[in-house]
Amino acid sequence: MATSTELSLEILPSDPLLLILSFLDFKDLISCSYVSRRLQELSNHNPLWKRHCQKYWLLSESDKAQRNQSWKDLFREFYSDLGRYIEHYATLKRAWDDLKRYLDQECPRMIISLKDGVKEDELNAIEAQIGCKLPHDYRCSFRIHNGQKLVVPGLMGSMALSNHYRSEDLLDIETAAGGFQQRKGLRQCLPLTFCFHTGLSQYMALESVEGRHRYEIFYHCPDQMARDPSAIDMFITGSYFTEWFTSYVHSVVTGGYPIIRDQIFRYVHDKECVATTGDITVSVSTSFLPELSSVHPPHFFFTYRIRIEMSKDALPENACQLDSRYWKITNANGNVEEVQGPGVVGEFPVMQPGKVHEYASCTTFSTTSGHMEGHYTFHRLKNKEVMFNITIPRFHMVCPPFRKSVVRTGSASDVSHTSWNDEENSTDTDDYEDAEQGGLGFPAPSGHCPRRI
């Protein structure tokens, strides 16, 4: 008669048990260590903790060698300091590392402006100062880097048009706390960014008050027709800090935002927005300017940057000069305006093989979106009587989601992309008036872009 064999962990080989343990998360691995001595020994196996160190803390073999610790000891050390952020740390640390790696190659002077991370007690003190809890992902990011010094250019992108310039710094936690708002219209809002030239900031709502959602990020936009200064509309730029920051970093490091004069310019380029006519290629990037826009009255300001390039393989006799531009501008209601005029922003560029000409201009819509298309008229340098058109591809401009002020609506409204019916359509312009600016206060949008065609 066959005898039964009782199986136990003590007689099972280590390799299959270690394989099973390798699928467990760190919490389950710790729990297993309390089951038996055998599992306690196996749970201390160094390679098991290597995976968790790499997953949660992005630690490498060189980090381990530098610290001269076991993987489990490394995990324990980081967890004791940053454990409350374990769901956020890897994502934000990777974003910071990617951004610094890119800036080191493209904008090295920005690296110098970054501040070292803060300690837990400093963040706790800030919470006590403002009387609000900071979201965990925001705290985690500032444990890695405490924003940047107040310098130009700002880390969070720039925008420039002749007499208007914006460059946003990522505020350190102390400066942000100093700008914490308790006034009506922006209650319990913390500034994340700041621009010296316009006074513009992006804010994060720390509580769900005045129609805002907790932790969403926005540009404030005062109602230009309200007598109550607390009537502030919002252009929404993020639902929470991690989304807001990592999406921006992704756009930067993947080349979505161009580097111009050692600055990150927040132009969005659609790769399909390119047209080639003969030897000349035209491509367009666009950007929305919240500081020059308003929800009420509806006035949405966009800038576009155009690149005109002549192929280096073009024949020298094909050299030409731009004479005029023609635009067909259509708003979201289908209203069309046609604009034509000499040159571009007062210039008449000469195009020769391999030459690139870039310029920026702007337009406004009374609707939340619209598109433009058209052509340039050139003449040959060798024969001015030879005229021809170069296609400008259609490009679309859409303002970010916005929420209307509860002061005006009387209740919290949904995020909107409403198209407004208004007699005013749009304007193609080479220039525009200065926006009203206000030091460290709140700038009001200029409201209108003059018609200079």
N, C-alpha and C positions, 0 to 999 in steps of 0.2 A: 504494500500500500504506500502510495507516494506521500511524502511529508510536505506540508505547506511551508512556504518560506515567507516570513513577515518582512515587508519592505519598510525601510526607514531612511530618513535623510542621512543618517550616519554612514550608511553603506553605499549610497548612491555616489557615482563618480562626480567629480567637481565640474568637469567641462559642460555637461548638459545643464547643471544647476546655474552655472555662471551665464550660460546662454539665456536661460529664462530670466535671470535677474537683469540682464542687459536691456530687456524691454520695459523695465519698470522706471517710473519717474522717481525723482530723488526722495519724495515723501514716502512712497511705497518701499523704496530701498531701505530707508531708515526704519520703517515699521518692521520689515523682515528681520532686521538685526536684533529685535527683541523676542523673536519666536524661539530661537534655540542658539546654542553656542555655535553649531555648525553654520547656520545662516549668518550669524554675527561675523564669523571669520570670512565667509564668502562675500558678505556685503562690504567688507573693507577692502576688497580687491581693487587695486589702484586703477586699472583700465576702466572699471565701471564709473568711477568718478571723473575720469578724463572726459568722457562724453558729456557729462553734466556741466563741467567747467567750460567746455567749448560751446555748449548750447546756450547756457544762461549768462556766462560772463565773458565769452569770446576770448578765453585764454589759450595761449599757444604753448608749444614745447619750450620755446625760448623764455616765455614768462615763468614757466615752472623752474627752468634751470636757473634763471636769475634770482628767484626767491628761495631756491633750494628747499622746497617743501613737497610733500606728497600731494597727489591730486585731491584726495579727500580733505587734507588740511587746507589746501587752497580754496576749495569749495566752502568749507566751514568759515574761513576768514572773510571771504566776500559776502557770504550769506549773513554773517553777523553784522556787517556794515550796511549792506544794500538789500537785505532780504525782502523788505517791504516793496521793493521795486522789481522783483524777479520776473514779473510778467511784462515789464516795459524795458528793462535795462538793455537787453541784447539788440532790440530794434533801434533804440535811440543811440546807443553806442556805435552801432554799425553806421547809422546815418551820419553821425558826427565824424567818424573815421573816414567815410567816403568823401564827405565835404572837405575835410582838411587835406586829404590826399589830392583832390582836384584843385583846390585853391593853391596848394603848394606849387603846382605846375602853372596855373593860369593867373592867379592873383595873390602872389606871396605876401604882399603887405597886409592883406586881411588876416592872415594867420597871427600876426603880431598883435592884433587888436583883441583876440580872444582871451577871456579871463579863465583862470583855473576854477574848478568846481568848488562849491561851498560845502560846508559840513551840515549834518543833521540839526545840530542845535541852532545854527544860523537860520535855517528854514523854519524851525519851530518858533524862533523869535519873531520872524516876519509874520507868521500866522497870528501870533499874539498881538502884534502891532496893528494889523489891519482888521482883526476880529473875524477872519474867514479862513476856512480850510483851503489849502492849495491842492489841486488834483495831483494824484500820484505821478502821472507821466510828466507833468510840468516840473515837479520836484526832482524827479529822476534826471531829467535833462540838465538841471542846474547843479546836480551833483557831478555831472561830467564836465560841463562848462558853464560858468556863471555869465552867460551872455558875452557882450563885448564892451570895450571902452567906447565912449561916445566920440566917434571919429567919423570922418567921411573918406571913402565911401562906406555905406552901411552894409552889413552882412546880408540883410534881407532884401536887397535889390534896389536898383536905381531907375530913374526915368528922367529924360531931359528933352526939352523942346525950347529952342531959342531963349525965351525969357522965363522959362519955368523949369525948376529942377527939384527932384525928390530923391532922397536916399535914406532908406530906413535902417536904423541900428536895431539890433536885438538887445533889449535892455537887460542890464544885470538886475538881480533880484532886489537890491537895495533901492535902485532908481525906480524900478517898477512899483515897489511898495510906496515910494514917495508920491507917485502919481495915482495911487488907488483912489477911485471915485466913490463918493457917497452923495453927490448932488443928484437932484431929481433929473431923471432922463438917462443917467449913467450909473445908477446905484449899484454898488458892489461889482464894479468892473475894474479889472487890472490891466494897465497897458503892457503889451508885449513888445511893441516896437515904437520908435519915435524918429521923426524927421526934423532936423534943425530948420530947414528952409521953409517948410509948409506948416509945421506944428502937427502934422498928421500922425496918428497912432492907430495901430490895430489893437483892439481890446479883447480880453477874455472875460466872459460873464461867469463870476464865481457862484452865483445863485440864480435860480429861475425867477426873476422879478422883472417887472415892466415889459412883459411880453417876450423876454429873451429865454432861450433854453440854456440850462446850466452847462458851462464849459465851452459853449460855442464862441467862435472868434469872428470879429467883424470890424469894418471901418464905420465910424459914426458919421452920420450925414444929417446935419440940422435941417429942419423943415424951413424952407425959405419964405413961406407964406404964413407961418404961424406966429402969433404974438407971444406964445409961451415958449421960452428958450429951452424948456425940457422936452419939446417935441422933436425927438431925434430918431430918424430912420436909420436902418442898418444895412450895409452891404455885407453879406455873410461870406467869409473866406475859409471857414473850417468848422467842423462839428466838435472837434476836441484837439488837444495840443499835438498828440502824436501824428494824427492825420495831417494837420496843418504843416508841421515841421518836416515830416518825411516826404510829403508830396512836393514841397518846395525843393528839398535837397535832391530828389530824383530829377526834377526838371533842370536843376543846375548841372549835376554831374553827367547827365546824358546828353548835354548840349542843347537842351530845350530852350534855355535862356542864353543869349549871346554874351560874350565877354567883349566889352568895348571900353577902351582906355582904362584897363585894369579894374573895371566895375562890372557887376552882374546887372544886366538890363533885362527887365521883366517883359520882354516881347515874346509873344507866343507865335510860333511859326508852324503853319500847316504844310507838311511836306508836299502835299498835292497842289499847293498854291504857288505854282511855278508855270510860267509860259515862255516858250522859246519861239522867236520869230527870226528866221534867218540865222545870223551870227549873234543875236542879242537875246539874253535871257533876263526875265524880270521875275523876282520873287518878293513876297510880301510877308511881314510879321506885324502883329497888332497887339495893342494893350489897352486896357480900360483904366481911366484915371478917376478914382473915387473922389479925390480932393477937388475936382472941377465939375463934379456931377451932382445932381440932386434928384430925389425921388418925387418930391412935391415942391415946386412944379416939376413935371417930367423933363429932365434935361440930362442926357447921358453922353459923356465926353470920351472919345476914343482917339488914340494916336496910332499911326501906322508908320512902319519903317520899310522903305523900298530899296531893293538892291538891283541895280542895272549892271549887267556884266557882258562885255563883248568877248567872244571866244578868242583865245590866244592863237587859234589856228586860222582866224579870219584873215583875208587878204588885206594888205595895207591900203589898197585903193578903196576898201569898203569903210574906211574911217568916216564918221558922220557926227552931226551935232543935233542935239534936241532943240526943237523950236517951240513946241506947245504941248499941252496936255488936254485930254478930254475925259471927263468922268460921268458915269451914269450911277447915281446914288439912289438906292431903294430902301425905304424903311420897312418895318414889320407890318405896316398896314398896306403895303404895296404902292405907296405914293412914290413917284419917281421925280428926281431933280437931275437935270443935266447941267454940267459945269464945264467950261473950257476957258483956257487962258494961256498966256505966254510962259514958257519955261516951267521950272519946278523950284519952289521956295526962292524965287528971284535969280535962279541960276540957269545957264544954258550949257550943260555939260557936253564936252567933246568926247566921243567914244572911239578908241583905237584898239587894235588887237591886244587882248589881255587886260584891258583897263576895267576897273570896277568903280561905279559911282553909287553912293548911298546917301539917302536923305530921309528926314522924318517930317511928317506933317500931321494934321489932325482933322477930325470931323465931329459933329455933334448930331444926335438924334433925339427926337421927342418920343421915340419908342425904345424899348429895352434892347432892340437888336436891329440890324440892318446889314446891307452888303453894298460893296462898291466894285466896279469894273470899268475898264476903259482902254485908252491907248495913248501913246506918245507919238507925235509926228516929228520925224527926223529929216534932215537933208544931207546929201553926200558933200564932203568937204571939197572934192574935186569938181563937183558940178552941183551948184546950189539948186538947180532946177529939178534935180531928181529928189522927189519927196516920197516918203513911205511911212507907214504906221507900224508901231511895235505894240503888241497886245499886252495889256495889264490884266493878269488873271483876276477872276472874281474872288474876293475875300470877304469873310463874314466877321462881324463884330457883335458880341453878346455880352451884356453886363452880367456880373455875378448875381446869384439869388439875393433878394433883399426882403426885409420885413419892415412894414410901416410902423410908425410910432403909435403906441397905445393911447397917447394923448390925443391924437387926431382920430383914430378909429374907435376908441372907447373900449376896445378889447384886444387881446393878443391875436394877431392875424397870422395866417400861414405865410410861409416863405412864398414870394410871388415872382413871376416873370411877366406880369401884366403888360400888354401892349396898350399904350395910351393913344386915344384919338385926339389929335391936336393939329391945328393948322400949320404950325411950324414943322418943317420936315427935317432937313439936315443941311450941313454946310461943309464944303471942302475949303480949307484955309491954309495959308502958308504961315500964319502967325496967330496970336491970340493975346488977350489982355492978361496981366498978372492976376493971379488968384489973391483974394484977401488973405493975408497971413497974420499970424498972431503968436509970435514967440513960443512960449511953452503952453499957450492956451489952446483953444479949439478954433481952427480956421474954418471960415464959412466958404462954401463953393462960390466961385465967381458968377455962376448962374448962366452966362451966355458966352458963346464964342462968336466974335464979330465976323461978319461976312466980308472976307477979303479974298476975292476970287481972281 
